Amino acid sequence: MRTPEFWHQDGVLARVLQPMAWLYAGLGRLRWALSQPWQGPVPVICVGNLVAGGAGKTPTALAIGRALARRGIAAHFLSRGHGGRLSGPIRVDGKVHDAGDVGDEPLLLAAAAPAWIARDRVRGARAAIAAGAQAIIMDDGFQNPGLAKDLSLLVIDGAYGLGNGRVHPAGPLRETAATGLARADAVIILQSGEAPAPLPHMAAAPLTARLIPGPDALALRGQPVVAFAGIGRPERFFHTVRELGAELVGQQAFPDHHPFREDEIWAVIEAARERNAIAVTTAKDAVRLPPGARDMVTVIDVTLEFDDEERLDKLLDMVLADRGANKAP
């Protein structure tokens, strides 16, 4: 899905679609009112967002996973598996599954810890718990009422904010900002060094975090590169490339979760060759590359780091204490 341009600003088309947005938001509230969330025997930590598309949920979920691992908690990831054909519940195996099976993000999660996909989140949680999960980290699912959450974290891209502030289809929001913020236990603003977007009023100061490129990316400093990405906001990746000090001589944006065709990728690689440049992309995009092209593209890995990790630690410790989570033997 490519984000419509009018979602960025409050124009005529957004106002025309507003009645449909009221209906969409109302159906969402009704869904929550009629739900009876299942409360599992282990803590459930949900990493979600308010806008359609990416905001940095998966890097945040991975950071939460590392924090729980430091505490000796055997956490499993749970994802819907957007973009994959399998409905689950099934444990993701990078040696068996590809992005067409389970989606791209679950493959990244599975490289760090046990990861499951399930259209039915409750069935997925039950499967993970039966397999030994002592905590569950949901990558997305903030708007899903089926599984009770012990900690709900909202991630907001600081350079995009909430777009025009309207609910789908008039804007990018999955629900009204007021409803979502009221249900969140904490908000995480993902900062990138780009100009910050306006943000809604929040009852408590948000946590802030940033994506830090891995040490291998420093080798790109001063090198000509052609960057491509099919993520929620490719511009953030292109900004990261510039921040590394690479010379961005070409860039191409694809829709989020785009299944790359061989001709598309070879066109990018050829464009890089013509400029004596290096083709670069994100780790999320790399798992969707055709096998023959993977060795010809440089992947820029990033790790999410919190500016005040102590605040996150307090939130996690509080949840673990309340649920009596046991450490791994």
Beta strands, then each sheet from edge to edge (+ up, - down):
strand 1: 44-48
strand 2: 75-79
strand 3: 90-91
strand 4: 115-117
strand 5: 135-139
strand 6: 151-157
strand 7: 186-191
strand 8: 207-213
strand 9: 224-229
strand 10: 247-253
strand 11: 278-282
strand 12: 298-300
strand 13: 302-306
sheet 1: 3+ 4- 2- 5- 1- 6- 7- 8- 13+
sheet 2: 10+ 9+ 11+ 12+
end
